[in-house]
Amino acid sequence: MREPVELPTVELSVVLPAYREADSLRTLLPGLVPVVQGLSNRYEIIVSDSMQPLDDTAAVCAANGVTHRPRTGGESYGDAVRSGILASRGKYVLLMDSDGSHNPKDTGKLWNSRTLADVVIGSRYVKGGNTENPYILILMSRVLNIAYRLAFKLPAEDVSNSFRLYRGDQVRSLSLVSNNFDIVEEILIRLVYGPTKSTVLEVPMTFEQRKAGESKRNLPLFLLTYLSSMRKMLRFRNEELEREKGRN
């Protein structure tokens, strides 16, 4: 009887949430694929796209040899992130934007720091980091980051940048509920205060202007979402702290 063949373990999963980003991916993927191949020969790249085709993202993925996977549950950014994470198989999961704002060359900085912390954040706000966003967006981002950092005592300067490397088992264990860009903060808060008690490290990166297409951020909705999310996450944090007290 033939022995079962053990499939090779995926070491690195790169997850890119996407919504009508074919033009950006056409530029991004040819640069990203060889960089990821240089990091590990056991990798996968997953583009978590809209539920139904809205452009030729699937064809762009096929042309570059990466996995195209329609998201499930809805069309929100949160659905794309959840779907991509749950589809991943890697020991490490690297989440990055599909609009080109996260330069593939910076992935090596996160990967090379993977043994130093459970979460490695590509940070705009540590020494050596930078952002090309307009002044008003930088101001909003700074205020948001300060508010979350102080409210939750998070050990990071840049808590809202989605460019991060996670331990796969930790991030796949989360039950994520946020539907918009606040899912980025939710992931960090649940990892830091949840059962994993994840450690965090920041490495500098430059947040670049998107390469094509239009931003999907709705600023009024963006602000309302974050206020609601902060209340929910404060409840979660306080409940976890109470559980910790009960165990001690």
Secondary structure, 3 states (H helix, E strand, C coil): CCCCCCCCCCCEEEEEECCCCHHHHHHHHHHHHHHHHHHCCCEEEEEEECCCCCCCHHHHHHHCCCEEEECCCCCCHHHHHHHHHHHCCCCEEEECCCCCCECHHHHHHHHCCCCCCCEEEEECCCCCCEECCCHHHHHHHHHHHHHHHHHHCCCCCCCCCCCEEEEHHHHHCCCCCCCCCCHHHHHHHHHHHCCCCCCEEEEECEECCCCCCCCCCCHHHHHHHHHHHHHHHHHHHHHHHHHHHHHC
